[in-house]
Amino acid sequence: MTKEQPFWERKRLDELDPEEWESLCDGCGRCCLVKLEEEDTGTIHFTDIACRLLDGKTCRCSDYVRRRRRVRDCLKLTPDLARALSWLPPTCAYRLRAEGRKLAWWHPLVSGSAETVHEAGISVRGRVSASEREVKLKDYPDHIVSWPAKAPRRAKRR
């Protein structure tokens, strides 16, 4: 008797229903960090500054339903964007599935727990220095960090 593949391995991103699509989000909050783009090169730099709607404890949006009305540059992720956005973190489930790769052991759909994303060191919990409302725009470059574009070592274990 063979076990059926889970929906996220069986379906393409554009075949997921809304509930399945939303469940792919691991709740890491990395995509909700302020990013800076170099005008000349297009290079994207992550900061440790959070979107004003990001709850640093839960690593979730505090007003997810109205986020795009409240935050001008908030994007609604789609299958096409998941394939196109180079700044999506390498640990992002949408990016992984768009690239045909498997979800990691710590992803809540795999582990069965929303806490494993935090335990593995993937989430922004405890790593955000401030909200965008607390930092002056001219000081954003002082907050550039490299960790959101990497997977921590402990995330590779198991």
TORKOL-4160 file (C-alpha; in steps of 0.2 Angstrom, whole numbers, padded with zeros to 4 digits, m for minus):
158
<pt num="1" X="0000" Y="0000" Z="0000"/>
<pt num="2" X="0007" Y="0017" Z="m0005"/>
<pt num="3" X="0004" Y="0033" Z="0004"/>
<pt num="4" X="m0003" Y="0047" Z="m0007"/>
<pt num="5" X="0008" Y="0062" Z="m0009"/>
<pt num="6" X="0003" Y="0078" Z="0000"/>
<pt num="7" X="m0006" Y="0091" Z="m0009"/>
<pt num="8" X="0009" Y="0103" Z="m0010"/>
<pt num="9" X="0019" Y="0089" Z="m0019"/>
<pt num="10" X="0005" Y="0083" Z="m0030"/>
<pt num="11" X="m0001" Y="0100" Z="m0036"/>
<pt num="12" X="0007" Y="0114" Z="m0045"/>
<pt num="13" X="0006" Y="0131" Z="m0037"/>
<pt num="14" X="m0007" Y="0137" Z="m0049"/>
<pt num="15" X="m0018" Y="0122" Z="m0045"/>
<pt num="16" X="m0019" Y="0125" Z="m0026"/>
<pt num="17" X="m0035" Y="0131" Z="m0019"/>
<pt num="18" X="m0035" Y="0147" Z="m0008"/>
<pt num="19" X="m0034" Y="0137" Z="0008"/>
<pt num="20" X="m0020" Y="0126" Z="0002"/>
<pt num="21" X="m0010" Y="0142" Z="m0005"/>
<pt num="22" X="m0011" Y="0150" Z="0012"/>
<pt num="23" X="m0005" Y="0135" Z="0021"/>
<pt num="24" X="0011" Y="0135" Z="0011"/>
<pt num="25" X="0016" Y="0150" Z="0021"/>
<pt num="26" X="0028" Y="0144" Z="0035"/>
<pt num="27" X="0025" Y="0160" Z="0045"/>
<pt num="28" X="0044" Y="0165" Z="0045"/>
<pt num="29" X="0040" Y="0183" Z="0042"/>
<pt num="30" X="0056" Y="0185" Z="0031"/>
<pt num="31" X="0046" Y="0192" Z="0017"/>
<pt num="32" X="0039" Y="0206" Z="0029"/>
<pt num="33" X="0056" Y="0213" Z="0032"/>
<pt num="34" X="0060" Y="0230" Z="0023"/>
<pt num="35" X="0071" Y="0227" Z="0008"/>
<pt num="36" X="0082" Y="0240" Z="0000"/>
<pt num="37" X="0086" Y="0240" Z="m0019"/>
<pt num="38" X="0101" Y="0247" Z="m0027"/>
<pt num="39" X="0096" Y="0258" Z="m0041"/>
<pt num="40" X="0111" Y="0255" Z="m0052"/>
<pt num="41" X="0112" Y="0236" Z="m0050"/>
<pt num="42" X="0095" Y="0230" Z="m0044"/>
<pt num="43" X="0103" Y="0221" Z="m0030"/>
<pt num="44" X="0091" Y="0218" Z="m0015"/>
<pt num="45" X="0097" Y="0220" Z="0003"/>
<pt num="46" X="0087" Y="0214" Z="0017"/>
<pt num="47" X="0086" Y="0224" Z="0033"/>
<pt num="48" X="0081" Y="0219" Z="0051"/>
<pt num="49" X="0067" Y="0232" Z="0050"/>
<pt num="50" X="0050" Y="0224" Z="0050"/>
<pt num="51" X="0034" Y="0230" Z="0041"/>
<pt num="52" X="0023" Y="0240" Z="0053"/>
<pt num="53" X="0010" Y="0226" Z="0052"/>
<pt num="54" X="0022" Y="0212" Z="0056"/>
<pt num="55" X="0019" Y="0205" Z="0074"/>
<pt num="56" X="0037" Y="0201" Z="0079"/>
<pt num="57" X="0031" Y="0187" Z="0092"/>
<pt num="58" X="0020" Y="0177" Z="0080"/>
<pt num="59" X="0029" Y="0182" Z="0064"/>
<pt num="60" X="0012" Y="0185" Z="0056"/>
<pt num="61" X="0004" Y="0200" Z="0049"/>
<pt num="62" X="m0007" Y="0209" Z="0061"/>
<pt num="63" X="m0020" Y="0214" Z="0048"/>
<pt num="64" X="m0018" Y="0201" Z="0034"/>
<pt num="65" X="m0035" Y="0204" Z="0026"/>
<pt num="66" X="m0032" Y="0223" Z="0024"/>
<pt num="67" X="m0013" Y="0223" Z="0022"/>
<pt num="68" X="m0012" Y="0229" Z="0004"/>
<pt num="69" X="m0024" Y="0244" Z="0008"/>
<pt num="70" X="m0013" Y="0249" Z="0023"/>
<pt num="71" X="0004" Y="0246" Z="0016"/>
<pt num="72" X="0007" Y="0253" Z="m0001"/>
<pt num="73" X="0021" Y="0241" Z="m0007"/>
<pt num="74" X="0014" Y="0225" Z="0001"/>
<pt num="75" X="0013" Y="0212" Z="m0013"/>
<pt num="76" X="0000" Y="0198" Z="m0015"/>
<pt num="77" X="0010" Y="0183" Z="m0019"/>
<pt num="78" X="0005" Y="0173" Z="m0034"/>
<pt num="79" X="0012" Y="0158" Z="m0042"/>
<pt num="80" X="0020" Y="0169" Z="m0056"/>
<pt num="81" X="0028" Y="0181" Z="m0043"/>
<pt num="82" X="0034" Y="0165" Z="m0033"/>
<pt num="83" X="0043" Y="0160" Z="m0049"/>
<pt num="84" X="0049" Y="0178" Z="m0053"/>
<pt num="85" X="0054" Y="0186" Z="m0036"/>
<pt num="86" X="0073" Y="0184" Z="m0034"/>
<pt num="87" X="0072" Y="0191" Z="m0016"/>
<pt num="88" X="0060" Y="0178" Z="m0009"/>
<pt num="89" X="0071" Y="0169" Z="0005"/>
<pt num="90" X="0079" Y="0153" Z="0000"/>
<pt num="91" X="0068" Y="0144" Z="0013"/>
<pt num="92" X="0052" Y="0151" Z="0007"/>
<pt num="93" X="0039" Y="0137" Z="0003"/>
<pt num="94" X="0032" Y="0146" Z="m0012"/>
<pt num="95" X="0050" Y="0148" Z="m0019"/>
<pt num="96" X="0054" Y="0130" Z="m0015"/>
<pt num="97" X="0039" Y="0123" Z="m0023"/>
<pt num="98" X="0040" Y="0135" Z="m0038"/>
<pt num="99" X="0058" Y="0127" Z="m0041"/>
<pt num="100" X="0051" Y="0110" Z="m0039"/>
<pt num="101" X="0060" Y="0107" Z="m0022"/>
<pt num="102" X="0053" Y="0099" Z="m0006"/>
<pt num="103" X="0048" Y="0107" Z="0009"/>
<pt num="104" X="0060" Y="0107" Z="0024"/>
<pt num="105" X="0057" Y="0096" Z="0040"/>
<pt num="106" X="0053" Y="0112" Z="0050"/>
<pt num="107" X="0039" Y="0118" Z="0038"/>
<pt num="108" X="0022" Y="0117" Z="0048"/>
<pt num="109" X="0014" Y="0106" Z="0034"/>
<pt num="110" X="0028" Y="0093" Z="0036"/>
<pt num="111" X="0031" Y="0094" Z="0055"/>
<pt num="112" X="0013" Y="0097" Z="0060"/>
<pt num="113" X="0018" Y="0111" Z="0072"/>
<pt num="114" X="0019" Y="0130" Z="0069"/>
<pt num="115" X="0033" Y="0131" Z="0081"/>
<pt num="116" X="0046" Y="0121" Z="0071"/>
<pt num="117" X="0049" Y="0136" Z="0060"/>
<pt num="118" X="0055" Y="0146" Z="0075"/>
<pt num="119" X="0064" Y="0131" Z="0083"/>
<pt num="120" X="0074" Y="0129" Z="0067"/>
<pt num="121" X="0079" Y="0148" Z="0067"/>
<pt num="122" X="0070" Y="0151" Z="0051"/>
<pt num="123" X="0058" Y="0165" Z="0057"/>
<pt num="124" X="0062" Y="0183" Z="0061"/>
<pt num="125" X="0057" Y="0180" Z="0080"/>
<pt num="126" X="0069" Y="0189" Z="0091"/>
<pt num="127" X="0079" Y="0196" Z="0076"/>
<pt num="128" X="0069" Y="0211" Z="0071"/>
<pt num="129" X="0078" Y="0227" Z="0078"/>
<pt num="130" X="0063" Y="0239" Z="0074"/>
<pt num="131" X="0047" Y="0242" Z="0065"/>
<pt num="132" X="0048" Y="0254" Z="0050"/>
<pt num="133" X="0039" Y="0267" Z="0060"/>
<pt num="134" X="0053" Y="0268" Z="0072"/>
<pt num="135" X="0067" Y="0270" Z="0060"/>
<pt num="136" X="0071" Y="0285" Z="0049"/>
<pt num="137" X="0072" Y="0281" Z="0030"/>
<pt num="138" X="0090" Y="0289" Z="0030"/>
<pt num="139" X="0095" Y="0276" Z="0043"/>
<pt num="140" X="0088" Y="0260" Z="0034"/>
<pt num="141" X="0105" Y="0256" Z="0026"/>
<pt num="142" X="0112" Y="0254" Z="0044"/>
<pt num="143" X="0100" Y="0240" Z="0046"/>
<pt num="144" X="0106" Y="0229" Z="0032"/>
<pt num="145" X="0108" Y="0211" Z="0037"/>
<pt num="146" X="0112" Y="0195" Z="0027"/>
<pt num="147" X="0104" Y="0182" Z="0037"/>
<pt num="148" X="0087" Y="0182" Z="0029"/>
<pt num="149" X="0094" Y="0177" Z="0013"/>
<pt num="150" X="0102" Y="0161" Z="0021"/>
<pt num="151" X="0096" Y="0145" Z="0029"/>
<pt num="152" X="0103" Y="0143" Z="0047"/>
<pt num="153" X="0113" Y="0127" Z="0050"/>
<pt num="154" X="0101" Y="0120" Z="0063"/>
<pt num="155" X="0088" Y="0121" Z="0049"/>
<pt num="156" X="0097" Y="0108" Z="0039"/>
<pt num="157" X="0097" Y="0095" Z="0053"/>
<pt num="158" X="0085" Y="0080" Z="0055"/>
